[in-house]
């Protein structure tokens, strides 16, 4: 069963549940994908490719970088 897409060596590959032998491998792949997403979002904002909504606009985009970083902390075991 397909679990989604993941970038590997600059290419997108289909990730299948059977590709992981352990929960630790799944967690490591998830953590790597989250770190890539965080870097992409952060660089996009800093370089002007991603334009965040105005601060007074109610938009979940404001929370997205923090949500990704919280997920990274959770995957690392750092979240309380």
C-alpha positions in Angstrom: 0.0 0.0 0.0 1.4 3.4 -0.9 2.1 5.7 2.1 2.9 8.8 0.1 5.8 10.5 -1.7 9.2 11.2 -0.4 12.2 12.9 -2.0 15.3 10.9 -2.2 18.5 12.0 -4.1 16.5 14.8 -5.7 13.8 12.4 -7.0 10.4 11.7 -5.6 9.8 8.0 -4.9 6.7 6.2 -3.6 7.1 5.2 0.0 5.6 1.8 0.8 4.9 0.5 4.3 6.9 -2.6 3.5 10.1 -0.6 2.8 10.7 -0.1 6.5 11.7 -3.0 8.7 11.1 -1.2 12.0 9.3 1.7 13.6 12.7 3.3 14.1 13.3 3.3 10.3 9.9 4.8 9.8 10.6 7.5 12.4 13.9 8.3 10.8 12.4 8.7 7.3 9.6 10.9 8.8 12.1 13.0 10.6 14.2 13.5 7.4 11.1 14.5 5.4 10.1 17.0 8.1 13.5 18.5 8.3 13.5 18.9 4.5 10.0 20.5 4.7 11.2 22.9 7.4 14.2 23.9 5.4 12.1 24.4 2.2 9.6 26.5 4.0 12.1 28.6 6.0 14.3 29.2 2.9 11.2 30.0 0.8 10.0 32.6 3.3 13.5 34.1 3.8 14.2 34.3 0.0 10.8 35.7 -0.8 9.5 32.7 -2.8 6.9 32.0 -0.1 4.9 35.1 0.8 3.3 34.8 4.2 -0.1 36.4 4.7 -0.3 39.8 6.4 0.0 39.4 10.2 -3.5 40.6 10.8 -5.0 38.0 8.5 -6.4 34.9 10.1 -4.6 32.2 8.2 -3.2 28.9 9.3 -0.1 29.6 7.2 1.2 31.7 10.1 1.3 28.5 12.3 2.7 26.2 9.6 6.5 26.6 10.3 5.8 26.1 14.1 3.7 23.0 13.4 6.4 21.5 11.3 9.0 22.2 14.0 6.8 20.8 16.7 6.4 17.6 14.6 10.2 17.4 14.3 10.5 17.7 18.1 7.9 15.0 18.5 9.7 12.7 16.0 13.0 13.3 17.8 11.4 12.6 21.2 12.0 16.2 22.3 8.3 17.1 22.7 6.8 17.1 26.2 
